[in-house]
């Protein structure tokens, strides 16, 4: 089973998106998500929404769309 997880890094302007294979217990892909705001603390992705073949995450300054391979659209 493949799952997608978003995290943020406390007191920094970025966080991470992960594509994980739970059955094999391994990270398939990891991408850094950064807020465009120079002042943001906890500026990484805040949640993850899936719509069809796309995923959307938001930071303090922008919304970013990814495909299922975590390539930014």
URMOUR-V407249 format. One record per residue. N is the residue number from 1. RES is the residue in one letter. SS is DSSP state (a for helix, b for strand, c for the rest). PSI is psi in degrees with one decimal (* if undefined). OMEGA is omega in degrees with one decimal (NA if undefined). Layout:
<<N | RES | SS | PSI | OMEGA> <N | RES | SS | PSI | OMEGA>>
This chain:
<<1 | X | c | 134.5 | 177.8> <2 | X | b | 132.6 | 174.6> <3 | X | b | 158.9 | 177.2> <4 | X | b | 135.7 | -176.2> <5 | X | b | 140.0 | 173.4> <6 | X | b | 142.8 | 177.1> <7 | X | b | 161.4 | 172.2> <8 | X | b | 162.5 | 179.6> <9 | X | c | 117.6 | -175.6> <10 | X | c | 130.9 | 177.6> <11 | X | c | 15.0 | 173.6> <12 | X | c | 169.8 | -175.1> <13 | X | c | 18.0 | -178.6> <14 | X | b | 171.5 | 175.0> <15 | X | b | -163.1 | -173.9> <16 | X | b | 150.6 | 166.5> <17 | X | b | 136.6 | -179.8> <18 | X | b | 141.7 | 167.5> <19 | X | b | 117.5 | -170.8> <20 | X | b | 136.2 | 171.9> <21 | X | b | 105.1 | -176.3> <22 | X | c | -40.7 | -178.1> <23 | X | c | -40.0 | -179.8> <24 | X | c | -4.9 | 179.9> <25 | X | c | 53.8 | 179.4> <26 | X | b | 152.2 | 174.8> <27 | X | b | 123.4 | 179.0> <28 | X | b | -43.0 | -178.9> <29 | X | b | 146.1 | 178.8> <30 | X | b | 127.9 | 178.0> <31 | X | b | 144.1 | 179.2> <32 | X | b | 135.6 | 177.3> <33 | X | b | 120.2 | -175.1> <34 | X | b | 141.3 | 173.8> <35 | X | c | 142.8 | 176.8> <36 | X | c | -11.3 | -178.5> <37 | X | c | 128.0 | 178.8> <38 | X | c | -13.1 | -176.2> <39 | X | c | -3.8 | -172.6> <40 | X | c | 128.9 | 165.8> <41 | X | c | 146.5 | -173.2> <42 | X | c | 45.8 | -169.9> <43 | X | c | 3.2 | -179.1> <44 | X | c | -165.1 | -176.7> <45 | X | c | 138.9 | 177.1> <46 | X | c | 88.5 | 179.8> <47 | X | c | 172.0 | -176.6> <48 | X | c | 125.2 | 177.3> <49 | X | b | 140.0 | 178.7> <50 | X | b | 129.2 | 178.2> <51 | X | b | 103.3 | -177.6> <52 | X | c | -122.1 | -179.7> <53 | X | c | 11.9 | -177.7> <54 | X | b | 150.5 | 174.3> <55 | X | b | 143.7 | -178.8> <56 | X | b | 133.2 | 173.8> <57 | X | b | 154.7 | -180.0> <58 | X | b | 145.9 | 171.7> <59 | X | c | -172.6 | 177.9> <60 | X | c | -23.8 | -173.3> <61 | X | c | -9.1 | -176.5> <62 | X | c | 166.6 | 172.0> <63 | X | b | 136.6 | -175.3> <64 | X | b | 136.7 | 179.8> <65 | X | b | 137.3 | 178.2> <66 | X | b | 156.5 | 170.8> <67 | X | b | -177.4 | -175.9> <68 | X | c | -11.8 | 175.2> <69 | X | c | 10.3 | -179.5> <70 | X | c | 33.3 | 171.0> <71 | X | c | 129.4 | -177.9> <72 | X | b | 137.4 | -179.9> <73 | X | c | * | NA>>
